[in-house]
Amino acid sequence: MTRPRIPLAMEGYPFIALSAFVTLITAILGYEILAWPSLLITCFVISFFRDPERMTDANSEDLLSPADGKVILIEEQFDDIYLNEQVIKISIFMNVFNVHVNRIPMDGIIQKIKYQPGRFYSADSIKGALLNERCGVVLESESGQRMAFVQVAGLIARRIVNWLEPEDNVRRGDRFGLIRFGSRVDLYLPLTSNVSVKTGQKVTAGKTPIASIS
C-alpha cells in the first residue's frame, strides 16, 4: 500500500517557510502592498518544489525522461567526460514552471558521479552547456549498457541537489535529485539507441519514453 505523502520536495521547505513567514508578518502589520506580492511568491515557491507521484505505461526496455521540460537538442557528438565514446546527446530544458525533481532513466548501478563547479549562464545557451555548474552520473544496466545523465545549473539556479552515491542500485523512475530555480538535464546515450523524442517536444520525468537501448 502506498503511504500518503506531502507532494513537495524536502529541499523546498526552508524556502516555503521563509516566504510564508514574510507573507504572514506583512499581513499582520497591515502592509497590503507587500503582503499580496509575498503571497504570490509563496505560491510560486510551493509550485516550484512540487513533487507529484509518477507512473508510466512505457515498455520495460524504454529509457524514461529524467526531467520535465522541453527537448532542445538531439545530436551525435564525442563525449570525453563521462563515457569517452561517440554518443547521442539529448538535452532537456526546464523552465521555472516545470517540476524540478529529477528521476532515474533506467534500471542499473551507479558507476561514477562527477561534480564540476562553474558559471550560471542561461541553461539553454551554448555558454551554459559548456561552462555552467553540473553534476554527471554514469549508469550501467544489468546487461552492461552504459549511459550518463547530467544535471546542469541555469541562470538563476544556485544549487544542484543529487542524492546518489557510487554503487547505488537504482530503478527507473526513482527520484535522484533536483536543481533549484531553472536548469537542464543532458543525456548521453550509446549510438545504438533508438531515440523516440523530437526537438521541441515536451517530456515528463518518470513517464515519457526518451529512447531504447538495443
C-alpha positions in Angstrom: 0.0 0.0 0.0 1.3 3.4 -0.9 1.5 5.7 2.1 0.2 9.3 1.7 2.9 11.9 1.5 3.2 15.6 1.1 3.8 16.2 -2.6 6.7 18.6 -2.0 10.5 18.2 -2.2 12.0 18.5 1.3 14.7 20.8 -0.1 12.0 23.4 -0.6 10.7 23.5 2.9 13.1 26.3 4.1 12.2 28.5 1.1 8.5 27.9 1.5 8.7 28.6 5.3 10.6 31.8 4.7 8.3 33.2 2.1 5.2 32.2 4.1 6.7 33.9 7.2 7.3 37.1 5.3 3.7 37.0 3.9 2.3 36.4 7.4 4.3 39.3 9.0 3.4 41.8 6.3 -0.2 40.8 6.5 -0.3 41.1 10.3 1.3 44.6 10.2 -1.2 45.7 7.6 1.3 46.2 4.7 -1.1 45.1 2.0 1.2 46.5 -0.7 3.8 43.9 0.4 1.6 41.1 1.6 0.0 40.4 -1.8 3.3 40.1 -3.7 4.7 38.0 -0.8 1.7 35.7 -1.1 2.2 35.3 -4.9 5.9 34.5 -4.3 4.9 31.9 -1.7 2.5 30.2 -4.1 5.3 30.2 -6.8 7.8 28.6 -4.4 5.3 25.9 -3.4 4.6 25.3 -7.1 8.3 25.1 -7.9 9.1 22.5 -5.3 6.1 20.3 -6.0 6.9 16.6 -6.3 3.9 14.5 -7.6 3.9 10.8 -7.7 4.5 9.4 -11.2 3.7 6.1 -13.0 4.4 5.2 -16.6 2.9 2.8 -19.2 6.2 2.7 -21.2 7.8 -0.6 -22.2 10.3 -2.0 -19.8 13.2 -1.5 -22.2 12.4 2.2 -22.7 14.6 4.9 -21.0 12.4 7.4 -19.2 12.9 11.1 -19.3 14.9 12.3 -16.2 13.3 15.7 -16.2 10.1 17.7 -17.0 10.6 20.2 -19.8 11.3 20.6 -23.5 13.8 18.7 -25.7 16.1 21.4 -27.0 18.9 19.3 -28.5 19.4 15.9 -30.1 22.8 15.3 -31.8 25.7 13.0 -32.1 29.0 14.0 -30.5 32.1 12.6 -28.8 31.7 12.6 -25.0 35.2 12.9 -23.5 34.0 13.5 -19.9 31.7 10.7 -18.9 31.6 7.7 -21.4 34.7 8.5 -23.6 32.9 7.4 -26.8 30.7 8.7 -29.6 27.2 9.2 -28.2 23.8 10.6 -28.8 23.2 13.7 -26.7 19.7 14.7 -25.7 19.2 17.9 -23.7 16.0 18.8 -21.8 15.4 22.4 -20.7 13.4 23.0 -17.5 11.8 26.4 -17.0 10.8 27.8 -13.6 7.2 26.4 -14.0 8.3 22.8 -14.6 8.5 20.2 -11.8 12.2 20.1 -10.9 12.6 16.8 -9.2 14.7 14.6 -11.4 14.3 10.8 -12.0 16.4 7.8 -13.0 16.1 6.9 -16.7 16.8 3.1 -16.5 17.5 0.3 -14.0 21.1 -0.2 -13.2 24.1 0.5 -10.9 25.7 3.9 -10.5 29.3 3.7 -11.7 30.6 7.2 -11.3 29.4 10.7 -10.1 31.4 13.7 -11.3 30.6 17.2 -10.0 32.0 20.3 -11.7 31.6 23.8 -10.4 31.0 26.5 -12.9 29.2 29.6 -14.1 25.5 30.4 -14.2 24.6 31.3 -17.8 21.2 30.6 -19.2 20.8 26.8 -19.2 19.6 26.7 -22.9 22.6 28.7 -24.2 25.8 27.5 -25.7 27.8 29.1 -22.9 25.6 27.4 -20.3 26.1 24.0 -22.0 29.9 24.4 -21.8 30.6 26.4 -18.6 27.8 26.0 -16.1 27.9 24.1 -12.8 27.0 20.4 -13.4 26.8 17.0 -11.8 27.1 14.0 -14.1 26.2 10.4 -13.3 27.3 7.3 -15.2 24.8 4.4 -15.0 25.4 0.8 -16.2 22.5 -1.6 -16.8 22.5 -5.3 -15.8 23.2 -6.1 -19.5 26.3 -3.9 -19.5 24.9 -0.9 -21.4 26.3 2.4 -20.2 24.7 5.9 -20.3 25.2 9.2 -18.5 22.8 11.9 -17.3 24.0 15.3 -16.2 22.2 18.0 -14.2 23.2 21.4 -15.4 22.5 24.6 -13.4 20.8 27.5 -15.0 20.9 31.3 -15.0 19.3 31.7 -11.5 19.9 28.1 -10.2 22.3 28.2 -7.4 22.5 24.6 -6.2 22.4 21.2 -7.8 21.0 18.5 -5.4 22.0 14.9 -6.1 21.2 12.1 -3.7 23.1 9.3 -5.4 26.2 7.5 -4.4 28.6 5.2 -6.4 27.4 1.6 -6.4 23.8 2.5 -5.7 21.4 0.0 -7.3 18.6 2.2 -8.8 15.3 1.6 -10.6 14.0 3.7 -13.4 11.6 6.4 -12.2 13.3 6.7 -8.8 13.9 10.3 -7.7 17.6 11.2 -7.6 17.8 14.9 -7.1 16.7 18.4 -8.3 18.1 21.7 -9.4 16.8 24.9 -7.8 15.1 27.5 -10.0 15.7 26.8 -13.7 18.1 24.3 -15.3 18.6 21.5 -17.8 19.4 17.8 -17.9 21.6 16.2 -20.6 21.5 12.5 -21.5 24.5 10.7 -23.2 23.3 7.5 -24.9 25.1 4.8 -27.0 24.9 5.3 -30.7 22.8 2.2 -31.0 20.0 3.8 -29.1 16.6 4.3 -30.8 15.5 7.9 -29.9 11.8 8.3 -29.5 11.5 12.1 -29.0 12.0 15.1 -31.2 13.4 18.6 -30.7 10.8 20.9 -29.3 8.8 18.0 -27.7 7.6 18.4 -24.1 8.5 15.5 -21.8 7.6 14.4 -18.3 10.1 12.9 -15.8 9.5 9.3 -15.0 6.8 8.9 -17.6 7.9 9.9 -21.2 10.0 7.3 -23.1 13.1 9.0 -24.4 14.8 6.2 -26.2 15.5 2.4 -26.1 19.0 0.9 -25.9 19.4 -2.2 -28.1 
